[in-house]
Amino acid sequence: MPVSPSQSEKALIFRQLHLSPEPFVIPNPWDAASARMLASLGFKALATSSVAAAWGLGRVDGAITRDQALANAKLVVEASALPVSADLENGYGDDPATVVETIRRAAGVGLVGGSIEDSTREAPHSIYSLAHATERVAAAAEAARSLPFPFTLTARAENFLRGKRDLDDTVKRLQAYERAGADVLFAPGLPDIDAIRTVCGALTKPVNVMAAVAGAGFSARQLAEAGVRRISIGGALYRAAISGAFAAAQEVQRSGTFGFTNQILPSAQVVEFLV
């Protein structure tokens, strides 16, 4: 059996992926089985999704604790030999000290990267002031640099997910987070390819785009041409899985038939992911 890479080795692999001439897709599993399935398909790295992790526990996005999120991340980390980054929401606290502790604890469960967003966890999920948001990113970056391996910090500007469709402000925030030490920049919910191109052109560090939010019509090639270095999927894979289960259950409940069993993976193939 091959020896799994160390955390430091995974961290270096993850960093190198961001320097590749082609962008890479980082899919978002929600448990160990989905992580192993994605690893079996040849993806090079994985990332947790806060919404998928929450849904898997029967909660809405933002309603699970840091301990619950990191326990889910640990399952994903231990499921394969791939580098794993985590959606760490806002760091699970408003103050920079809490964000620092979250980065340290993320490293402690085997993660080699994580994202910190500039939206509060309180309804209606308002955006932090630029000064406070930047201070939080700077603290996270300092914590990441203090680790014995290169933890890849992603800073997220949440404007477009929180109803503030202001591209200029989004760019200004991402530029500030880049200066504060973020390794990757991310503005989920950008409305079109022109906005994505504008964001990428305004930054020198790698940009992540959530393709499932930006629009299903975008191909990896189009995103690459716009300057994107990393492509995530968010909760879309979980929604695909639950959609399939929902349709199957509807068939059983409504018609008493089991035709869905002719379209699902054989048990033996599922087992192949797990061994």
Rosetta blueprint (number, residue, H / E / L):
1 M L
2 P L
3 V L
4 S L
5 P L
6 S L
7 Q H
8 S H
9 E H
10 K H
11 A H
12 L H
13 I H
14 F H
15 R H
16 Q H
17 L H
18 H L
19 L L
20 S L
21 P L
22 E L
23 P L
24 F E
25 V E
26 I E
27 P L
28 N L
29 P L
30 W L
31 D L
32 A H
33 A H
34 S H
35 A H
36 R H
37 M H
38 L H
39 A H
40 S H
41 L L
42 G L
43 F L
44 K L
45 A L
46 L E
47 A E
48 T L
49 S L
50 S H
51 V H
52 A H
53 A H
54 A H
55 W H
56 G H
57 L L
58 G L
59 R L
60 V L
61 D L
62 G L
63 A L
64 I L
65 T L
66 R H
67 D H
68 Q H
69 A H
70 L H
71 A H
72 N H
73 A H
74 K H
75 L H
76 V H
77 V H
78 E H
79 A H
80 S L
81 A L
82 L L
83 P L
84 V E
85 S E
86 A E
87 D E
88 L L
89 E L
90 N L
91 G L
92 Y L
93 G L
94 D L
95 D L
96 P H
97 A H
98 T H
99 V H
100 V H
101 E H
102 T H
103 I H
104 R H
105 R H
106 A H
107 A H
108 G H
109 V L
110 G L
111 L L
112 V L
113 G E
114 G E
115 S E
116 I E
117 E E
118 D L
119 S E
120 T L
121 R L
122 E L
123 A L
124 P L
125 H L
126 S L
127 I E
128 Y L
129 S L
130 L H
131 A H
132 H H
133 A H
134 T H
135 E H
136 R H
137 V H
138 A H
139 A H
140 A H
141 A H
142 E H
143 A H
144 A H
145 R H
146 S L
147 L L
148 P L
149 F L
150 P L
151 F L
152 T E
153 L E
154 T E
155 A E
156 R E
157 A L
158 E L
159 N H
160 F H
161 L H
162 R L
163 G L
164 K L
165 R L
166 D L
167 L H
168 D H
169 D H
170 T H
171 V H
172 K H
173 R H
174 L H
175 Q H
176 A H
177 Y H
178 E H
179 R H
180 A L
181 G L
182 A L
183 D L
184 V E
185 L E
186 F E
187 A L
188 P L
189 G L
190 L L
191 P L
192 D L
193 I H
194 D H
195 A H
196 I H
197 R H
198 T H
199 V H
200 C H
201 G H
202 A L
203 L L
204 T L
205 K L
206 P L
207 V E
208 N E
209 V E
210 M E
211 A H
212 A H
213 V H
214 A H
215 G L
216 A L
217 G L
218 F L
219 S L
220 A H
221 R H
222 Q H
223 L H
224 A H
225 E H
226 A H
227 G L
228 V L
229 R L
230 R E
231 I E
232 S E
233 I L
234 G L
235 G L
236 A H
237 L H
238 Y H
239 R H
240 A H
241 A H
242 I H
243 S H
244 G H
245 A H
246 F H
247 A H
248 A H
249 A H
250 Q H
251 E H
252 V H
253 Q H
254 R H
255 S H
256 G L
257 T L
258 F L
259 G H
260 F H
261 T H
262 N H
263 Q L
264 I L
265 L L
266 P L
267 S H
268 A H
269 Q H
270 V H
271 V H
272 E H
273 F H
274 L H
275 V L
